[in-house]
Amino acid sequence: MKWNSWALITVGAWLITAPWILGYASYNLVTWNSIAAGSMVIVLTLWNMAQ
């Protein structure tokens, strides 16, 4: 079940970097929402992997 954890970390990293890659970084609220969601996905996945 390790591969899906790494897939979720990749999704979280994509959510964090997507505003700049897709060009919507000028919309502050949407950018911060994407960063917060991506960070939560990564943190919760790492927490789950540590258990």
mmCIF file of the N, C-alpha and C atoms, coordinates in Angstrom:
data_MODEL
# 
_entry.id   MODEL 
# 
loop_
_atom_site.group_PDB 
_atom_site.id 
_atom_site.type_symbol 
_atom_site.label_atom_id 
_atom_site.label_alt_id 
_atom_site.label_comp_id 
_atom_site.label_asym_id 
_atom_site.label_entity_id 
_atom_site.label_seq_id 
_atom_site.pdbx_PDB_ins_code 
_atom_site.Cartn_x 
_atom_site.Cartn_y 
_atom_site.Cartn_z 
_atom_site.occupancy 
_atom_site.B_iso_or_equiv 
_atom_site.pdbx_formal_charge 
_atom_site.auth_seq_id 
_atom_site.auth_comp_id 
_atom_site.auth_asym_id 
_atom_site.auth_atom_id 
_atom_site.pdbx_PDB_model_num 
ATOM 1   N N  . MET A 1 1  ? 0.822  -1.194 0.000   1.00 0.00 ? 1  MET A N  1 
ATOM 2   C CA . MET A 1 1  ? 0.000  0.000  0.000   1.00 0.00 ? 1  MET A CA 1 
ATOM 3   C C  . MET A 1 1  ? 0.868  1.261  0.000   1.00 0.00 ? 1  MET A C  1 
ATOM 4   N N  . LYS A 1 2  ? 2.136  1.114  -0.252  1.00 0.00 ? 2  LYS A N  1 
ATOM 5   C CA . LYS A 1 2  ? 3.023  2.272  -0.284  1.00 0.00 ? 2  LYS A CA 1 
ATOM 6   C C  . LYS A 1 2  ? 2.838  3.111  -1.544  1.00 0.00 ? 2  LYS A C  1 
ATOM 7   N N  . TRP A 1 3  ? 2.491  2.481  -2.666  1.00 0.00 ? 3  TRP A N  1 
ATOM 8   C CA . TRP A 1 3  ? 2.423  3.237  -3.915  1.00 0.00 ? 3  TRP A CA 1 
ATOM 9   C C  . TRP A 1 3  ? 1.341  4.291  -3.869  1.00 0.00 ? 3  TRP A C  1 
ATOM 10  N N  . ASN A 1 4  ? 0.214  3.996  -3.194  1.00 0.00 ? 4  ASN A N  1 
ATOM 11  C CA . ASN A 1 4  ? -0.847 5.012  -3.163  1.00 0.00 ? 4  ASN A CA 1 
ATOM 12  C C  . ASN A 1 4  ? -0.485 6.171  -2.236  1.00 0.00 ? 4  ASN A C  1 
ATOM 13  N N  . SER A 1 5  ? 0.335  5.927  -1.242  1.00 0.00 ? 5  SER A N  1 
ATOM 14  C CA . SER A 1 5  ? 0.798  7.023  -0.398  1.00 0.00 ? 5  SER A CA 1 
ATOM 15  C C  . SER A 1 5  ? 1.675  7.976  -1.198  1.00 0.00 ? 5  SER A C  1 
ATOM 16  N N  . TRP A 1 6  ? 2.558  7.418  -2.012  1.00 0.00 ? 6  TRP A N  1 
ATOM 17  C CA . TRP A 1 6  ? 3.411  8.265  -2.851  1.00 0.00 ? 6  TRP A CA 1 
ATOM 18  C C  . TRP A 1 6  ? 2.593  8.969  -3.923  1.00 0.00 ? 6  TRP A C  1 
ATOM 19  N N  . ALA A 1 7  ? 1.539  8.324  -4.390  1.00 0.00 ? 7  ALA A N  1 
ATOM 20  C CA . ALA A 1 7  ? 0.656  8.979  -5.364  1.00 0.00 ? 7  ALA A CA 1 
ATOM 21  C C  . ALA A 1 7  ? -0.046 10.171 -4.725  1.00 0.00 ? 7  ALA A C  1 
ATOM 22  N N  . LEU A 1 8  ? -0.478 10.026 -3.480  1.00 0.00 ? 8  LEU A N  1 
ATOM 23  C CA . LEU A 1 8  ? -1.128 11.135 -2.782  1.00 0.00 ? 8  LEU A CA 1 
ATOM 24  C C  . LEU A 1 8  ? -0.156 12.279 -2.509  1.00 0.00 ? 8  LEU A C  1 
ATOM 25  N N  . ILE A 1 9  ? 1.085  11.963 -2.198  1.00 0.00 ? 9  ILE A N  1 
ATOM 26  C CA . ILE A 1 9  ? 2.089  13.015 -2.015  1.00 0.00 ? 9  ILE A CA 1 
ATOM 27  C C  . ILE A 1 9  ? 2.298  13.767 -3.326  1.00 0.00 ? 9  ILE A C  1 
ATOM 28  N N  . THR A 1 10 ? 2.295  13.039 -4.437  1.00 0.00 ? 10 THR A N  1 
ATOM 29  C CA . THR A 1 10 ? 2.417  13.679 -5.743  1.00 0.00 ? 10 THR A CA 1 
ATOM 30  C C  . THR A 1 10 ? 1.223  14.582 -6.034  1.00 0.00 ? 10 THR A C  1 
ATOM 31  N N  . VAL A 1 11 ? 0.023  14.129 -5.683  1.00 0.00 ? 11 VAL A N  1 
ATOM 32  C CA . VAL A 1 11 ? -1.177 14.952 -5.868  1.00 0.00 ? 11 VAL A CA 1 
ATOM 33  C C  . VAL A 1 11 ? -1.097 16.207 -5.002  1.00 0.00 ? 11 VAL A C  1 
ATOM 34  N N  . GLY A 1 12 ? -0.631 16.054 -3.769  1.00 0.00 ? 12 GLY A N  1 
ATOM 35  C CA . GLY A 1 12 ? -0.476 17.214 -2.893  1.00 0.00 ? 12 GLY A CA 1 
ATOM 36  C C  . GLY A 1 12 ? 0.532  18.209 -3.443  1.00 0.00 ? 12 GLY A C  1 
ATOM 37  N N  . ALA A 1 13 ? 1.632  17.703 -3.977  1.00 0.00 ? 13 ALA A N  1 
ATOM 38  C CA . ALA A 1 13 ? 2.635  18.597 -4.577  1.00 0.00 ? 13 ALA A CA 1 
ATOM 39  C C  . ALA A 1 13 ? 2.071  19.298 -5.808  1.00 0.00 ? 13 ALA A C  1 
ATOM 40  N N  . TRP A 1 14 ? 1.259  18.581 -6.573  1.00 0.00 ? 14 TRP A N  1 
ATOM 41  C CA . TRP A 1 14 ? 0.621  19.205 -7.742  1.00 0.00 ? 14 TRP A CA 1 
ATOM 42  C C  . TRP A 1 14 ? -0.329 20.315 -7.301  1.00 0.00 ? 14 TRP A C  1 
ATOM 43  N N  . LEU A 1 15 ? -1.102 20.076 -6.246  1.00 0.00 ? 15 LEU A N  1 
ATOM 44  C CA . LEU A 1 15 ? -2.020 21.107 -5.766  1.00 0.00 ? 15 LEU A CA 1 
ATOM 45  C C  . LEU A 1 15 ? -1.261 22.356 -5.319  1.00 0.00 ? 15 LEU A C  1 
ATOM 46  N N  . ILE A 1 16 ? -0.096 22.170 -4.717  1.00 0.00 ? 16 ILE A N  1 
ATOM 47  C CA . ILE A 1 16 ? 0.678  23.315 -4.250  1.00 0.00 ? 16 ILE A CA 1 
ATOM 48  C C  . ILE A 1 16 ? 1.262  24.097 -5.431  1.00 0.00 ? 16 ILE A C  1 
ATOM 49  N N  . THR A 1 17 ? 1.732  23.416 -6.447  1.00 0.00 ? 17 THR A N  1 
ATOM 50  C CA . THR A 1 17 ? 2.390  24.094 -7.557  1.00 0.00 ? 17 THR A CA 1 
ATOM 51  C C  . THR A 1 17 ? 1.448  24.478 -8.702  1.00 0.00 ? 17 THR A C  1 
ATOM 52  N N  . ALA A 1 18 ? 0.239  23.976 -8.707  1.00 0.00 ? 18 ALA A N  1 
ATOM 53  C CA . ALA A 1 18 ? -0.697 24.199 -9.817  1.00 0.00 ? 18 ALA A CA 1 
ATOM 54  C C  . ALA A 1 18 ? -0.999 25.670 -10.099 1.00 0.00 ? 18 ALA A C  1 
ATOM 55  N N  . PRO A 1 19 ? -1.144 26.541 -9.092  1.00 0.00 ? 19 PRO A N  1 
ATOM 56  C CA . PRO A 1 19 ? -1.451 27.938 -9.428  1.00 0.00 ? 19 PRO A CA 1 
ATOM 57  C C  . PRO A 1 19 ? -0.410 28.588 -10.334 1.00 0.00 ? 19 PRO A C  1 
ATOM 58  N N  . TRP A 1 20 ? 0.852  28.253 -10.161 1.00 0.00 ? 20 TRP A N  1 
ATOM 59  C CA . TRP A 1 20 ? 1.900  28.854 -10.983 1.00 0.00 ? 20 TRP A CA 1 
ATOM 60  C C  . TRP A 1 20 ? 2.040  28.135 -12.323 1.00 0.00 ? 20 TRP A C  1 
ATOM 61  N N  . ILE A 1 21 ? 1.834  26.831 -12.318 1.00 0.00 ? 21 ILE A N  1 
ATOM 62  C CA . ILE A 1 21 ? 1.943  26.075 -13.565 1.00 0.00 ? 21 ILE A CA 1 
ATOM 63  C C  . ILE A 1 21 ? 0.770  26.392 -14.491 1.00 0.00 ? 21 ILE A C  1 
ATOM 64  N N  . LEU A 1 22 ? -0.427 26.476 -13.937 1.00 0.00 ? 22 LEU A N  1 
ATOM 65  C CA . LEU A 1 22 ? -1.613 26.719 -14.752 1.00 0.00 ? 22 LEU A CA 1 
ATOM 66  C C  . LEU A 1 22 ? -1.935 28.200 -14.922 1.00 0.00 ? 22 LEU A C  1 
ATOM 67  N N  . GLY A 1 23 ? -1.231 29.065 -14.192 1.00 0.00 ? 23 GLY A N  1 
ATOM 68  C CA . GLY A 1 23 ? -1.345 30.499 -14.410 1.00 0.00 ? 23 GLY A CA 1 
ATOM 69  C C  . GLY A 1 23 ? -2.485 31.199 -13.704 1.00 0.00 ? 23 GLY A C  1 
ATOM 70  N N  . TYR A 1 24 ? -2.944 30.665 -12.589 1.00 0.00 ? 24 TYR A N  1 
ATOM 71  C CA . TYR A 1 24 ? -3.982 31.373 -11.844 1.00 0.00 ? 24 TYR A CA 1 
ATOM 72  C C  . TYR A 1 24 ? -3.482 31.860 -10.483 1.00 0.00 ? 24 TYR A C  1 
ATOM 73  N N  . ALA A 1 25 ? -2.193 32.119 -10.376 1.00 0.00 ? 25 ALA A N  1 
ATOM 74  C CA . ALA A 1 25 ? -1.607 32.565 -9.116  1.00 0.00 ? 25 ALA A CA 1 
ATOM 75  C C  . ALA A 1 25 ? -2.029 33.987 -8.757  1.00 0.00 ? 25 ALA A C  1 
ATOM 76  N N  . SER A 1 26 ? -2.558 34.729 -9.703  1.00 0.00 ? 26 SER A N  1 
ATOM 77  C CA . SER A 1 26 ? -2.975 36.101 -9.406  1.00 0.00 ? 26 SER A CA 1 
ATOM 78  C C  . SER A 1 26 ? -4.271 36.147 -8.589  1.00 0.00 ? 26 SER A C  1 
ATOM 79  N N  . TYR A 1 27 ? -5.002 35.047 -8.552  1.00 0.00 ? 27 TYR A N  1 
ATOM 80  C CA . TYR A 1 27 ? -6.214 34.962 -7.728  1.00 0.00 ? 27 TYR A CA 1 
ATOM 81  C C  . TYR A 1 27 ? -5.811 34.466 -6.348  1.00 0.00 ? 27 TYR A C  1 
ATOM 82  N N  . ASN A 1 28 ? -5.661 35.398 -5.413  1.00 0.00 ? 28 ASN A N  1 
ATOM 83  C CA . ASN A 1 28 ? -5.077 35.072 -4.105  1.00 0.00 ? 28 ASN A CA 1 
ATOM 84  C C  . ASN A 1 28 ? -5.846 34.011 -3.334  1.00 0.00 ? 28 ASN A C  1 
ATOM 85  N N  . LEU A 1 29 ? -7.155 34.126 -3.272  1.00 0.00 ? 29 LEU A N  1 
ATOM 86  C CA . LEU A 1 29 ? -7.937 33.175 -2.480  1.00 0.00 ? 29 LEU A CA 1 
ATOM 87  C C  . LEU A 1 29 ? -7.852 31.765 -3.050  1.00 0.00 ? 29 LEU A C  1 
ATOM 88  N N  . VAL A 1 30 ? -7.912 31.653 -4.344  1.00 0.00 ? 30 VAL A N  1 
ATOM 89  C CA . VAL A 1 30 ? -7.828 30.341 -4.988  1.00 0.00 ? 30 VAL A CA 1 
ATOM 90  C C  . VAL A 1 30 ? -6.427 29.750 -4.813  1.00 0.00 ? 30 VAL A C  1 
ATOM 91  N N  . THR A 1 31 ? -5.417 30.593 -4.907  1.00 0.00 ? 31 THR A N  1 
ATOM 92  C CA . THR A 1 31 ? -4.042 30.126 -4.724  1.00 0.00 ? 31 THR A CA 1 
ATOM 93  C C  . THR A 1 31 ? -3.831 29.603 -3.312  1.00 0.00 ? 31 THR A C  1 
ATOM 94  N N  . TRP A 1 32 ? -4.278 30.355 -2.318  1.00 0.00 ? 32 TRP A N  1 
ATOM 95  C CA . TRP A 1 32 ? -4.106 29.913 -0.933  1.00 0.00 ? 32 TRP A CA 1 
ATOM 96  C C  . TRP A 1 32 ? -4.931 28.672 -0.627  1.00 0.00 ? 32 TRP A C  1 
ATOM 97  N N  . ASN A 1 33 ? -6.086 28.547 -1.242  1.00 0.00 ? 33 ASN A N  1 
ATOM 98  C CA . ASN A 1 33 ? -6.890 27.345 -1.067  1.00 0.00 ? 33 ASN A CA 1 
ATOM 99  C C  . ASN A 1 33 ? -6.161 26.132 -1.624  1.00 0.00 ? 33 ASN A C  1 
ATOM 100 N N  . SER A 1 34 ? -5.561 26.277 -2.777  1.00 0.00 ? 34 SER A N  1 
ATOM 101 C CA . SER A 1 34 ? -4.810 25.187 -3.388  1.00 0.00 ? 34 SER A CA 1 
ATOM 102 C C  . SER A 1 34 ? -3.592 24.816 -2.547  1.00 0.00 ? 34 SER A C  1 
ATOM 103 N N  . ILE A 1 35 ? -2.898 25.808 -2.033  1.00 0.00 ? 35 ILE A N  1 
ATOM 104 C CA . ILE A 1 35 ? -1.732 25.546 -1.183  1.00 0.00 ? 35 ILE A CA 1 
ATOM 105 C C  . ILE A 1 35 ? -2.146 24.848 0.114   1.00 0.00 ? 35 ILE A C  1 
ATOM 106 N N  . ALA A 1 36 ? -3.223 25.312 0.725   1.00 0.00 ? 36 ALA A N  1 
ATOM 107 C CA . ALA A 1 36 ? -3.686 24.705 1.978   1.00 0.00 ? 36 ALA A CA 1 
ATOM 108 C C  . ALA A 1 36 ? -4.142 23.265 1.761   1.00 0.00 ? 36 ALA A C  1 
ATOM 109 N N  . ALA A 1 37 ? -4.890 23.020 0.697   1.00 0.00 ? 37 ALA A N  1 
ATOM 110 C CA . ALA A 1 37 ? -5.373 21.665 0.428   1.00 0.00 ? 37 ALA A CA 1 
ATOM 111 C C  . ALA A 1 37 ? -4.206 20.728 0.119   1.00 0.00 ? 37 ALA A C  1 
ATOM 112 N N  . GLY A 1 38 ? -3.263 21.181 -0.691  1.00 0.00 ? 38 GLY A N  1 
ATOM 113 C CA . GLY A 1 38 ? -2.098 20.356 -1.005  1.00 0.00 ? 38 GLY A CA 1 
ATOM 114 C C  . GLY A 1 38 ? -1.249 20.056 0.215   1.00 0.00 ? 38 GLY A C  1 
ATOM 115 N N  . SER A 1 39 ? -1.083 21.058 1.062   1.00 0.00 ? 39 SER A N  1 
ATOM 116 C CA . SER A 1 39 ? -0.313 20.845 2.290   1.00 0.00 ? 39 SER A CA 1 
ATOM 117 C C  . SER A 1 39 ? -0.988 19.851 3.215   1.00 0.00 ? 39 SER A C  1 
ATOM 118 N N  . MET A 1 40 ? -2.296 19.965 3.331   1.00 0.00 ? 40 MET A N  1 
ATOM 119 C CA . MET A 1 40 ? -3.032 19.020 4.180   1.00 0.00 ? 40 MET A CA 1 
ATOM 120 C C  . MET A 1 40 ? -2.949 17.600 3.643   1.00 0.00 ? 40 MET A C  1 
ATOM 121 N N  . VAL A 1 41 ? -3.038 17.449 2.338   1.00 0.00 ? 41 VAL A N  1 
ATOM 122 C CA . VAL A 1 41 ? -2.919 16.114 1.745   1.00 0.00 ? 41 VAL A CA 1 
ATOM 123 C C  . VAL A 1 41 ? -1.556 15.519 2.049   1.00 0.00 ? 41 VAL A C  1 
ATOM 124 N N  . ILE A 1 42 ? -0.504 16.313 1.885   1.00 0.00 ? 42 ILE A N  1 
ATOM 125 C CA . ILE A 1 42 ? 0.849  15.807 2.142   1.00 0.00 ? 42 ILE A CA 1 
ATOM 126 C C  . ILE A 1 42 ? 1.050  15.478 3.614   1.00 0.00 ? 42 ILE A C  1 
ATOM 127 N N  . VAL A 1 43 ? 0.645  16.388 4.492   1.00 0.00 ? 43 VAL A N  1 
ATOM 128 C CA . VAL A 1 43 ? 0.850  16.161 5.932   1.00 0.00 ? 43 VAL A CA 1 
ATOM 129 C C  . VAL A 1 43 ? 0.077  14.938 6.408   1.00 0.00 ? 43 VAL A C  1 
ATOM 130 N N  . LEU A 1 44 ? -1.167 14.818 6.009   1.00 0.00 ? 44 LEU A N  1 
ATOM 131 C CA . LEU A 1 44 ? -1.968 13.676 6.455   1.00 0.00 ? 44 LEU A CA 1 
ATOM 132 C C  . LEU A 1 44 ? -1.471 12.360 5.862   1.00 0.00 ? 44 LEU A C  1 
ATOM 133 N N  . THR A 1 45 ? -0.967 12.393 4.650   1.00 0.00 ? 45 THR A N  1 
ATOM 134 C CA . THR A 1 45 ? -0.400 11.185 4.057   1.00 0.00 ? 45 THR A CA 1 
ATOM 135 C C  . THR A 1 45 ? 0.874  10.767 4.773   1.00 0.00 ? 45 THR A C  1 
ATOM 136 N N  . LEU A 1 46 ? 1.741  11.731 5.070   1.00 0.00 ? 46 LEU A N  1 
ATOM 137 C CA . LEU A 1 46 ? 2.958  11.404 5.808   1.00 0.00 ? 46 LEU A CA 1 
ATOM 138 C C  . LEU A 1 46 ? 2.646  10.912 7.211   1.00 0.00 ? 46 LEU A C  1 
ATOM 139 N N  . TRP A 1 47 ? 1.640  11.492 7.827   1.00 0.00 ? 47 TRP A N  1 
ATOM 140 C CA . TRP A 1 47 ? 1.226  11.041 9.150   1.00 0.00 ? 47 TRP A CA 1 
ATOM 141 C C  . TRP A 1 47 ? 0.722  9.607  9.096   1.00 0.00 ? 47 TRP A C  1 
ATOM 142 N N  . ASN A 1 48 ? -0.033 9.295  8.059   1.00 0.00 ? 48 ASN A N  1 
ATOM 143 C CA . ASN A 1 48 ? -0.546 7.943  7.885   1.00 0.00 ? 48 ASN A CA 1 
ATOM 144 C C  . ASN A 1 48 ? 0.590  6.959  7.599   1.00 0.00 ? 48 ASN A C  1 
ATOM 145 N N  . MET A 1 49 ? 1.594  7.392  6.848   1.00 0.00 ? 49 MET A N  1 
ATOM 146 C CA . MET A 1 49 ? 2.735  6.510  6.549   1.00 0.00 ? 49 MET A CA 1 
ATOM 147 C C  . MET A 1 49 ? 3.569  6.232  7.803   1.00 0.00 ? 49 MET A C  1 
ATOM 148 N N  . ALA A 1 50 ? 3.606  7.185  8.717   1.00 0.00 ? 50 ALA A N  1 
ATOM 149 C CA . ALA A 1 50 ? 4.418  7.022  9.925   1.00 0.00 ? 50 ALA A CA 1 
ATOM 150 C C  . ALA A 1 50 ? 3.798  6.031  10.906  1.00 0.00 ? 50 ALA A C  1 
ATOM 151 N N  . GLN A 1 51 ? 2.533  5.819  10.796  1.00 0.00 ? 51 GLN A N  1 
ATOM 152 C CA . GLN A 1 51 ? 1.867  4.900  11.751  1.00 0.00 ? 51 GLN A CA 1 
ATOM 153 C C  . GLN A 1 51 ? 2.046  3.466  11.368  1.00 0.00 ? 51 GLN A C  1 
# 
